[in-house]
């Protein structure tokens, strides 16, 4: 049975490529963006495509878009929470306005859309939510702390959603892309903190230089990522987490090893904090 996709941030990047691949195989796509004309410009007119206006920061728009999707296609099988952007700068450099704006889109926007679509999936007793995180949502980097914190939030939400929604027939996967050759590092997608503190030149400054040099030279192929999302949607037993890109795989493995090493070194202290009447169990 052909699937009905609901994709946010669908005018470019992962969103538009996933929409394109889904349409090519005969699926139905609700592709949303702040300006739906940008979706049509990217994908063209298509009988299986419904381009809708959606600023994920506006929950009322999310509810309306979900209603329009069901009115057109009858259901929603796959939700791809893809809308988001990056903030490059040290944690101290990021001011309250920059942090709040980032959370409004990357976290609160994802929640707005999820609350709008999940009632549809619960009524169906089926569906698959794909929350687009980042390698930075599993292992943080200097210069990406605030951005990474939004993706850490997405990871935590996704883990809980997996447990809450599985009994209702709904699957949840948090997708962790590494550095892919999209416009993510362009000024059109990436915001840099207004303040720059010289003390962070060796860490965050070096990351700014890396980001400028890596733009459109990243190792990941976004078209292959879109294909992986279709494969994920077709799986009867999708993972809670899906790491995409060799850089993500290497980073996740390194962090897991580091956490295990530190925990082993501090295990006696970790276990010493239980009450005396609690039986101690070694890891």
C-alpha positions in Angstrom: 0.0 0.0 0.0 1.3 3.4 -0.9 2.3 5.5 2.1 1.2 9.0 3.0 4.1 11.2 4.1 3.9 14.4 6.1 7.2 16.2 5.9 8.2 19.5 7.5 10.9 21.7 6.1 10.3 20.2 2.7 11.5 22.9 0.4 15.1 21.9 0.4 17.7 19.5 1.9 16.6 16.2 3.4 13.0 17.2 3.3 12.7 17.9 -0.4 14.8 14.9 -1.4 12.7 12.5 0.7 9.6 14.0 -0.8 11.0 13.5 -4.3 11.9 9.9 -3.7 8.6 9.1 -2.1 6.7 10.6 -5.1 8.9 8.7 -7.5 7.8 5.4 -6.1 4.1 6.3 -6.1 3.6 7.4 -2.5 1.6 10.5 -1.4 3.4 13.4 0.1 2.2 16.3 2.2 5.2 18.6 1.9 5.2 21.7 4.2 7.2 24.8 4.4 6.7 28.4 5.5 6.1 29.3 1.8 4.5 26.3 0.0 5.4 27.9 -3.4 9.1 27.0 -2.6 8.0 23.3 -2.4 6.2 23.5 -5.8 9.2 25.2 -7.3 11.4 22.4 -6.1 9.2 19.4 -6.8 6.8 20.7 -9.5 3.1 20.0 -9.7 2.3 16.4 -9.0 -1.1 14.7 -8.4 0.3 12.9 -5.3 1.7 16.1 -3.8 0.0 18.5 -1.4 2.2 21.5 -0.6 1.0 23.3 2.5 2.0 26.4 4.5 3.5 25.5 7.8 5.6 27.5 10.2 6.3 24.8 12.8 6.4 27.5 15.5 2.7 28.0 15.0 0.7 25.1 16.5 -2.6 26.3 14.9 -1.0 26.0 11.5 0.3 22.5 12.3 -3.2 21.4 13.3 -4.7 22.9 10.1 -2.1 21.2 8.0 -2.8 17.8 9.6 -6.5 18.3 9.0 -5.8 19.2 5.3 -3.6 16.2 4.9 -6.3 13.8 6.1 -9.0 15.6 4.0 -6.9 15.0 0.9 -5.3 11.6 1.4 -7.4 10.0 4.3 -4.5 9.2 6.6 -0.9 10.0 7.6 1.5 7.0 7.6 4.9 8.7 8.1 5.7 11.9 9.9 9.1 13.3 9.2 9.9 16.1 11.7 12.7 17.6 9.6 12.3 21.4 10.0 15.2 23.0 11.9 18.4 25.0 11.7 21.8 25.3 13.3 23.5 27.8 15.6 27.2 28.0 15.7 28.9 29.5 18.7 30.1 28.9 22.2 27.5 28.3 24.8 28.6 31.5 26.6 28.4 33.4 23.3 24.8 32.5 22.6 22.4 35.1 24.0 18.9 34.4 25.3 17.2 35.5 22.2 19.3 33.3 19.9 18.8 30.3 22.2 15.0 30.8 22.5 14.6 31.2 18.7 16.5 27.9 18.1 14.4 26.0 20.7 11.2 27.5 19.2 11.9 25.7 15.9 14.0 22.7 16.7 12.1 21.5 19.9 8.8 23.3 20.4 8.1 23.2 16.6 8.7 19.4 16.6 6.3 19.1 19.5 3.7 21.3 17.8 3.7 19.1 14.7 3.8 15.9 16.7 0.7 16.9 18.8 -1.1 17.8 15.5 -0.3 14.5 13.7 -0.4 11.9 16.6 -4.2 12.0 17.0 -4.5 10.9 13.4 -2.1 8.1 13.9 -3.7 7.0 17.2 -7.1 6.9 15.4 -5.6 4.7 12.7 -3.7 2.5 15.1 -0.6 2.9 12.9 2.1 5.2 11.8 5.8 6.0 12.0 7.3 9.2 13.4 10.8 10.0 12.2 12.4 12.8 14.3 15.5 14.2 12.5 18.2 14.7 15.1 22.0 14.9 14.4 25.2 13.2 15.4 25.4 16.3 17.6 22.3 15.1 19.4 24.2 12.1 20.6 27.7 13.5 21.1 28.3 17.2 21.3 31.0 19.3 19.7 32.7 22.6 20.6 30.7 25.4 19.0 27.6 23.4 18.6 26.6 23.1 22.3 23.3 25.0 22.1 22.3 23.4 18.8 23.3 20.0 20.1 21.2 20.6 23.2 18.1 21.0 21.0 18.9 17.7 19.4 19.6 16.0 22.8 16.1 17.1 23.6 14.7 15.5 20.4 16.6 12.3 21.4 15.0 12.2 24.9 11.5 12.9 23.5 11.9 10.2 20.9 13.0 7.6 23.4 9.9 8.3 25.5 7.6 8.5 22.5 8.9 5.0 21.4 7.7 3.5 24.8 4.5 5.5 24.8 3.4 4.9 21.3 4.5 1.3 20.6 1.4 -0.2 22.4 -0.7 2.0 20.1 0.8 0.6 16.9 2.9 3.6 16.2 6.7 3.4 15.6 9.2 6.1 16.4 12.8 6.5 15.2 15.2 9.3 15.9 17.5 9.8 12.9 21.1 10.9 13.5 22.7 12.2 10.4 26.4 13.2 10.4 27.7 15.9 8.1 25.9 15.7 4.8 26.4 17.7 1.6 23.3 20.0 2.0 23.0 23.7 2.6 23.1 23.2 6.4 26.4 25.1 6.7 25.2 27.9 4.4 24.2 31.2 5.8 20.7 30.4 4.6 20.5 27.6 7.1 23.2 28.2 9.7 23.1 31.1 12.2 26.2 32.2 14.0 26.1 33.9 17.4 26.4 37.6 17.2 29.0 37.7 20.0 32.5 36.2 19.5 34.8 35.8 22.5 38.5 35.7 21.8 39.1 33.2 24.6 37.3 30.5 22.5 39.4 31.0 19.3 41.2 27.7 19.7 38.0 25.7 20.1 34.9 27.5 18.7 37.0 29.6 16.3 38.6 26.5 14.9 35.1 25.0 14.5 34.0 28.1 12.5 37.0 27.7 10.2 36.2 24.0 9.8 32.5 24.7 9.0 33.4 27.2 6.4 35.8 24.8 4.7 33.5 21.8 5.0 30.5 23.6 3.3 29.4 21.4 0.4 32.4 19.1 1.0 30.8 17.0 3.7 31.1 13.2 3.3 27.4 12.3 3.4 25.2 12.0 0.3 21.8 13.5 1.0 20.1 11.6 -1.8 21.3 8.4 -0.2 19.9 9.6 3.1 16.5 10.1 1.5 16.7 6.6 0.2 17.5 5.3 3.7 14.4 7.1 5.1 12.2 5.2 2.6 13.9 2.0 3.6 13.3 2.9 7.3 9.6 3.6 6.5 9.2 0.2 5.0 10.7 -1.7 7.9 8.4 -3.7 10.2 11.0 -3.5 13.0 12.6 0.0 12.7 15.3 0.9 15.3 14.8 3.6 18.0 17.9 5.2 16.7 19.3 5.2 13.1 22.8 6.6 12.7 23.4 7.8 9.1 26.9 8.4 7.8 30.3 6.9 8.6 31.2 9.9 10.6 28.2 9.4 12.9 29.0 5.7 13.3 32.6 6.5 14.3 31.5 9.3 16.7 28.8 7.2 18.4 31.2 4.3 18.9 33.8 6.6 20.3 31.4 8.1 22.8 30.0 4.8 23.9 33.5 3.5 24.6 34.4 6.8 26.5 31.3 6.6 28.6 31.9 2.9 29.5 35.6 3.7 30.4 34.6 6.6 32.7 31.9 4.7 34.3 34.3 1.8 35.1 36.8 4.2 36.6 34.2 5.8 38.8 32.0 2.8 39.5 32.9 2.5 43.2 31.8 6.1 43.7 28.7 5.7 41.6 27.6 2.7 43.6 28.5 4.1 46.9 25.7 6.6 47.0 22.8 4.1 47.6 21.3 3.7 51.0 23.0 1.0 53.1 19.8 -1.2 53.0 20.0 -1.3 49.1 21.9 -4.4 47.8 24.8 -3.2 45.7 25.0 -4.6 42.2 28.2 -4.3 40.2 27.8 -3.4 36.5 
